[in-house]
Amino acid sequence: MSRNLTITYDLKVPEVTTAPALDSSRTLAFPVADKADLKAYYADLRANIEQAKNAVGEELTVWRDAVGNREQAKEPKAAKKDEDEEDEEEEEEENS
């Protein structure tokens, strides 16, 4: 009996985002053969985990690049707002 290492993801990307040849929902399966020798089984399993990690990483990188700077542009504004609020709090403490 063969087993599979299965990874499923469902990305919620902006509607205007397109990534050619990729679906925002995907299931990847990596077969892990049953072996009588545990050492060989775990070596095969490690290799499949590495392969799965690389495949998912490559696909998510393509999606990150497709989304582009839209998400990055949101974060600095939020960080700046937090810094401004901290500065105001510090000024109030100094004035007290």
N, C-alpha and C positions, 0 to 999 in steps of 0.2 A: 504494500500500500504506500502510495506516495503522498506526502504532505506538501502544503504550500505555505509560504510566508506571504501574507496578503496585506497590502496597504491601500486604503481608500481615502480619497480627499474630495471635498466639495467646496470649491473656492467661491466666494461672493465678491466678484470683481465688478467694477463699474460697468454699466451697460455699454458704454462707448468703447470699451477696451476689447481689442481683438488680438489674438495670438494665433497665427497660422499653424495648423496641424496639431493644435492642442484643444482638449475639452476642459472646461472648468470643473467637471466632475469626472473622476477616473478611479478605476480599481486596477492595481498592478499585482500580479501574482508571480512569485518566484518559487519554483518547485524545489523541495528538499527531499532527496531520496532517502528511504529507510535503509539503514546499514546496520549490520550485526555488530560491527566494531564501533563502540561509542566514540573513540578518538576520531575515526573517519567521519562519523555522523556530525560531530560538533565542528570539525574542520569545514565540512560542506555547509553546515548551517552558518558559520561565520562568514564564509565566502558569499553566501546568498544575502546575508544581512548587509554586507558591504556593497554588493551590487544594487540592492534595493535602496540603500541610502544615497548612492550616487545617482540612480535614476530619478528618484524623487527630488533630489537637490537640483539636478539639471532642469527638470520641468518647472520647479518653483522659481528658479532663476529666470527662465524665459518669461514666466508670468510677471515677475517683479519688473523686468525690463519693459514688458508690454504696458504695464500700468504707468510706468515712467515716474515723472517727478510729481505727479498729482498728490500722492500720499506724503512725499517728503515735504512738499510745500505746506501741508497742514501742520506738521509737527513743530517747526520752528515758531510759528505764530502762537501755538499753545504754550510752548516753553517760554517765549518772551512774555506772554501774559502772566504766567506764574512768577517770573522774575520781577515784573512790575508790581505785582501784589506784594511780594516779599519786601521790595524797596519801600513801598508805602507803609507797611507794618513797622519796618525799622525806623522810618522817619517819625511815626507816631510814638514809638517807644522812646526815642531820643527827646521828643518834645514834652514828654510827660514828666 
